[in-house]
Amino acid sequence: MKTKILVTGGTGYIGSHTVVELQSAGYEVVIVDNLSNSNADVVDGIEKISGIRPSFYEVDCNDKPGLAKVLTENAGIKGIIHFAASKAVGESVQKPLMYYRNNLVTLINLLELMPEHGVEGLVFSSSCTVYGQPDILPVTEDAPVKPAMSPYGNTKQINEEIIKDTIHSGAPFKSIILRYFNPIGAHPSGIIGELPNGVPQNLIPYLTQTAIGIRKELSVFGNDYDTPDGSCIRDYINVVDLAKAHVIAMDRMLGNKSEEKVEIFNLGTGRGVTVLELIEAFEKGTGVKVPHKIVGRREGDIEKVWANPEHANKVLGWTAKESVEDTLVTAWNWQLKLRERGIQ
């Protein structure tokens, strides 16, 4: 019998790619998602790629009785991957209470329900934002967690503490916390990718929508940072590479290979790329120009951050394989497929 995994936010960007990889690895997947930033059609896309249709429940993780019902109806769920969260830095500055409710209460609900339903492990979707502006680059897992520069970043820090405190108190499960750097790209099939509802809050969908003419121009927030061209530096990681790390983490927890009850891993490429370099790489890889303008800095943005992924490379046996250039081409192919389907 296949091992059952619950994926919250499983119709979202990273969630949907992870569901595909979980199913390919032989897991049975149950998705819960409130569709606040995704679409139920994504389940069709997952089925097209993997040949398997995951169970899907339109449930908000703030709804604890709703979550409990899903766990009861799908008895035997062994692991949870928790993606469901609001995730835009800029929006979190404008709507902090929404972020604290969505990102903290949802996790607390899951942690309370896990022992009642015999769930053995939680993979938590965290972020490099917990490091703030690091003193030393590239960033290792030993770097200090700094005061958050946005409510979004703060929710990730608080959630990590909630997980550690809960497990320290004797909760009967393990957790692996994955600190992502900047996921980009789409599945190579072009069947699933990043498709936020409304105006994109993330760079790449805004960039591809600008390149195809949906948006007038892309705003680059600041060109006066202490970086080679003045724009912010990030570590851009292919979303399929990122998804595969979640499968490895789940295998590790459920196979009792983890040395500690809570483990933390940075997931990145180890290469820092500026926003302007990213635009240039996109234009070079696709042959399509991206109209863009420099505007003022955006509140909550960190100047530069990229990963030292050696811990994940050695302990998990995971590495980011796809280049930024090739990944940007997958993002563009996804945008073209959306146009073919009459979306946007």
Beta strands, then each sheet from edge to edge (+ up, - down):
strand 1: 4-8
strand 2: 28-33
strand 3: 55-58
strand 4: 77-82
strand 5: 121-127
strand 6: 174-180
strand 7: 182-184
strand 8: 218-221
strand 9: 233-234
strand 10: 236-238
strand 11: 262-267
strand 12: 273-274
strand 13: 292-295
sheet 1: 3+ 2+ 1+ 4+ 5+ 6+ 11+
sheet 2: 7+ 10+
sheet 3: 8+ 13+
sheet 4: 9+ 12-
end
